[in-house]
Amino acid sequence: MDEGLKNKAYLEGMRLKKAGYDNEVIFARLEKTGIPEDLIKQVLKNLSIQQRTDIIKEEKPFFNIAILKIGVGVFLAIVSVFVYPNHFYLPIGLIAGGIIYAFISHSKMKG
């Protein structure tokens, strides 16, 4: 396949994807410009994979922070049992907040 045509297809596809168009619209626009159907499918597949990878890369630090909050909450719960037996509000808040934050972040990464 011609490299110039491939580059044109990827550049146009990325431009349209960043503009917020869905795959059907991108497919129609690329088809109008005379790009072969198999190349369009390849471009759309690669753009979707790249978008998915970017989302995971953005959400990974938030997920790690949520897991850290859960760990700190469990640690504080264990310590507070020995030091302050009646003070358990802070660890419960950290654990619950961490779990909720982890579920939200995980659902964004999962898709």
C-alpha positions in Angstrom: 0.0 0.0 0.0 1.1 3.5 -0.7 2.8 5.2 2.3 1.5 8.6 1.3 -2.1 7.3 1.2 -1.6 5.6 4.6 -0.2 8.7 6.2 -3.1 10.8 4.7 -5.6 8.3 6.1 -4.1 8.3 9.6 -3.8 12.1 9.7 -7.3 12.6 8.6 -8.6 9.9 10.9 -6.8 11.4 13.9 -8.0 14.9 13.1 -11.6 13.7 12.9 -11.3 11.6 16.1 -9.9 14.6 18.0 -12.8 16.6 16.7 -15.2 14.1 18.4 -16.6 12.2 15.5 -17.6 8.6 15.9 -16.2 5.7 13.8 -19.1 5.7 11.3 -18.6 9.3 10.4 -14.9 8.9 10.1 -15.4 5.9 7.9 -17.7 7.8 5.6 -15.4 10.8 5.4 -12.3 8.7 4.6 -14.3 6.7 2.1 -15.3 9.9 0.3 -11.6 10.9 -0.1 -11.0 7.7 -2.0 -9.2 5.7 0.7 -9.7 1.9 0.4 -12.0 0.2 2.8 -9.5 -2.2 4.3 -7.1 0.7 5.1 -10.0 2.7 6.7 -10.8 -0.3 8.9 -7.2 -0.6 9.9 -7.0 3.1 10.7 -10.1 3.0 12.8 -8.9 0.0 14.7 -5.5 1.5 15.4 -7.1 4.8 16.5 -9.5 3.0 18.9 -6.6 1.1 20.4 -4.6 4.3 20.8 -7.5 6.1 22.4 -8.0 3.2 24.8 -4.3 3.2 25.7 -4.3 6.9 26.4 -7.3 6.5 28.7 -5.6 3.8 30.7 -2.4 5.8 30.9 -4.3 8.8 32.2 -6.3 6.8 34.8 -3.5 4.6 36.2 -2.1 7.2 38.7 -5.6 7.8 40.1 -6.2 4.1 40.5 -2.9 3.8 42.3 -3.8 6.6 44.6 -7.1 5.0 45.4 -5.3 1.7 46.3 -2.9 3.7 48.5 -5.8 5.4 50.3 -7.3 1.9 51.0 -3.9 0.7 52.4 -3.5 3.8 54.6 -7.0 3.4 55.9 -6.4 -0.2 56.8 -3.2 0.7 58.5 -4.8 3.5 60.4 -7.6 1.2 61.4 -5.2 -1.3 62.8 -3.2 1.4 64.7 -6.4 3.1 66.0 -7.6 -0.2 67.5 -4.6 -0.2 69.8 -4.1 3.5 70.4 -7.7 4.9 70.3 -10.2 2.1 70.5 -13.2 4.4 70.1 -11.9 6.5 67.2 -12.6 4.7 63.9 -14.2 7.4 61.8 -11.0 8.5 59.9 -10.0 5.0 58.8 -13.5 4.1 57.7 -13.7 7.3 55.6 -10.3 6.6 54.0 -11.2 3.0 53.2 -14.7 3.8 51.8 -13.4 6.8 49.8 -10.5 4.7 48.4 -12.8 1.9 47.4 -15.3 4.3 45.7 -12.4 6.1 44.0 -10.9 2.8 42.8 -14.2 1.6 41.4 -14.7 4.8 39.5 -11.1 4.8 38.1 -11.3 1.1 37.2 -14.6 1.6 35.4 -13.0 4.4 33.3 -10.0 2.2 32.5 -12.2 -0.8 31.7 -14.3 1.2 29.3 
